[in-house]
Amino acid sequence: MKYSKWFLIVAAFFITALLTANIIAVKLIDVFGLIMPAGVIIFPVSYIFGDVLTEVYGYARARTVIWLGFLCNLLAVIAITVAQILPAAAFWQGQGAYETILGYAPRLLLASFTAYVVGEFANSYVLAKMKIATRGRWLWTRTIGSTLVGQGLDSLLFILIAFAGTIPTAGLLSAIITQWLVKSAYEALATPITYAVTSFLKREEGIDVFDYDTSFNPISTPHPRAIRRIG
């Protein structure tokens, strides 16, 4: 299967946003009294590019990139963990800081990977189905609608898996709702950018995919009839 340069560029931005968000998420930030992981700065960008992938190239292509992002993130975690375990040079004084910033707790990793897979696939599925239902009209309804579902599941699963039993139920609910609303608002504000990027790519690529014949099984292979070319 041949991939265009534009598809590879979008996929690269998607994966870069994902990896960056996971690295900086260790820092907690206070924005107008809302306490959130710093990853919220860029993690919603991965959903924006996920929307672009599904809207332009279809669910099957987006599925490939979602799994690629998962594998790239896993590779980064393995490399960081191995570097942490290897003996530090006798003169190097940064081991403690390294472990504090880049160390991963198994429970947080499980929460992160689970939330990512479920949230991204839900986002792509909802957008693809809404595109068929709306016959390709009203892009804003499906980018925002799919984000509400995807980010909602992502926030719910991450917070519950990572922190259930360690903080009160009220705190869990507050954290879930806060992250969900902030991330969803982020993408809603980026809607004009999403419109511009998808319009540009559809014009440059000459395609506009409607997933009528696509298998929505997350581990299925792409269906050859999924691509619809313009003109």
C-alpha positions, 0 to 999 in steps of 0.5 A, a space after each residue: 500500500 502506497 502512502 503519500 507524503 501528506 499522509 506521512 506528515 500528518 501521521 508524524 505530527 500525530 505520533 509526535 504529539 502523543 509522545 510529547 504529551 506522555 513525557 511532559 504529563 509528569 508535571 502538574 500545572 495550575 491554570 486558573 485554579 484547575 490542576 491538570 497534567 502538563 500533557 493537556 497542552 498538546 495531547 488534544 493535538 493528537 485527537 485533532 490529527 486523528 480527526 484529520 486522518 479519519 476525515 480525509 483517509 478513512 478509519 482503516 488508515 487512521 487505525 494503522 496510525 493509532 497502532 503505530 503510535 501505540 508501538 512508538 510509545 511502547 518503544 519510548 517507554 522501554 528505552 527510557 526504562 532500560 536507560 533508568 536501570 543501567 548503572 549511572 556513571 560515577 560522576 553523574 548526579 542526575 539519577 534521582 532527577 531522571 527517575 522522578 521525571 521519566 520514571 514510569 509507575 506500572 499502574 500509570 502505564 497501564 492507565 495511559 495505554 488503555 485510555 489511549 487505545 480506547 479513546 482514539 479508536 472511539 474517536 475515529 469510529 464515531 467520526 467515520 460513522 457520523 460522516 456517513 450519517 451526515 453525508 460529509 456535511 457539517 464537519 464541525 459536528 463530527 469533530 466535536 462529537 467524536 472528541 466528546 466521546 473519545 476524550 470522555 473515555 480517555 479521561 474516564 479510563 485514565 483517571 479510574 485506572 491510575 487513581 481509583 482507591 487512592 483519592 476520594 470519589 468526588 476527587 475522581 469525578 472532578 478530575 475526569 470532568 475537568 480533563 474531559 471538558 478542557 480537552 474537548 474545548 481545546 479541540 472545539 476552538 481548533 475547529 477552524 484549523 481542522 477545516 483548513 487542514 482537511 480541505 487542503 488535504 482533500 484537494 491535494 490528495 484528491 480523495 475523500 473517504 467514506 467508510 461504507 465498506 470498512 471493517 471497524 474491528 480495531 485489529 482488522 486489515 484495511 478493506 481495498 474498497 474503503 478509498 473514495 477518490 474525488 473526480 
